[in-house]
Amino acid sequence: MKPLAIMYHDIVEEGNLAASGFSGAGADIYKLDRRDFAKHLEALRAVGNTELRLTFDDGGVSAYTVVAGMLEQFGWRGYFFITTDRIGQPGFLSPQQIRELNERGHKIGSHSCSHPARMSHVPWEKLLSEWELSTGRLAAIVGRPVKLASVPGGYYTRRVAEAAAQSGIETLFTSEPTARVRVVNGCQVLGRYVIRRGMGPEWPAGLAAGKLLPRFRQALLWKIKSAAKGAGGDLYLRTREAILKKV
């Protein structure tokens, strides 16, 4: 099977959405209950895709308190992408927790410093600082260079990858649902398939098994959302949040 990355965020206990990671309706749609996540892992094990990468964005504390141990029961390690301005804040990982995750064999990467609402639209110098400062802080915590990152908010352009490459990042994960690998100035750019709350275990299992329908559905939704983001700008973000609050 070809390498494939699946994107999760926070895993919470008994619907306690505020326990880990960012708050708000926009963040909550990506938070899974622990029991549901356990079913996902069982389904993924049954597929047997050894080239699978399970990634977790934002740096919520559930990476340490819930996710890592569950992955380790299957002999797996996760990719944890951390918003470094949030390190040590309530609901987010502490330096010691990040250090221990690294020591246990999990992959530590940057999710930028500040998690800009529209990463692809910030000025060039700001892009560089988001990557350079975040990877530098993580490197100081884990005691080695950090060369992994993921793009916050799904706002990826080649310019974002160019800044990542210039900052020493060698592998950059986006939110585009694709298994295709691109290279930008020496930096590998990989897509990911996203999991949202309410998706059953058949979703990650189908994606990992290479089934075309779940991949096609995510690709179609991605194209629609990308067009809306490009046309709507900040208005898209405000409208999305307002709609989700009513759901």
Secondary structure, DSSP 8 states (H G I E B T S, - for coil): ---EEEEE--EESTT-GGGSS--SHHHHTT-EEHHHHHHHHHHHHHHT-TTEEEEE-TTBTHIIIIIHHHHHTTT---EEEE-GGGTTSTTB--HHHHHHHHHTT-EEEE--SS--TTGGGS-HHHHHHHHHHHHHHHHHHHTS---EEE-GGG---HHHHHHHHHTT--EEE-S-----EEEETTEEEE--EE--TT--THHHHHHHTT-HHHHHHHHHHHHHHHHHHHHHTHHHHHHHHHHHHH-
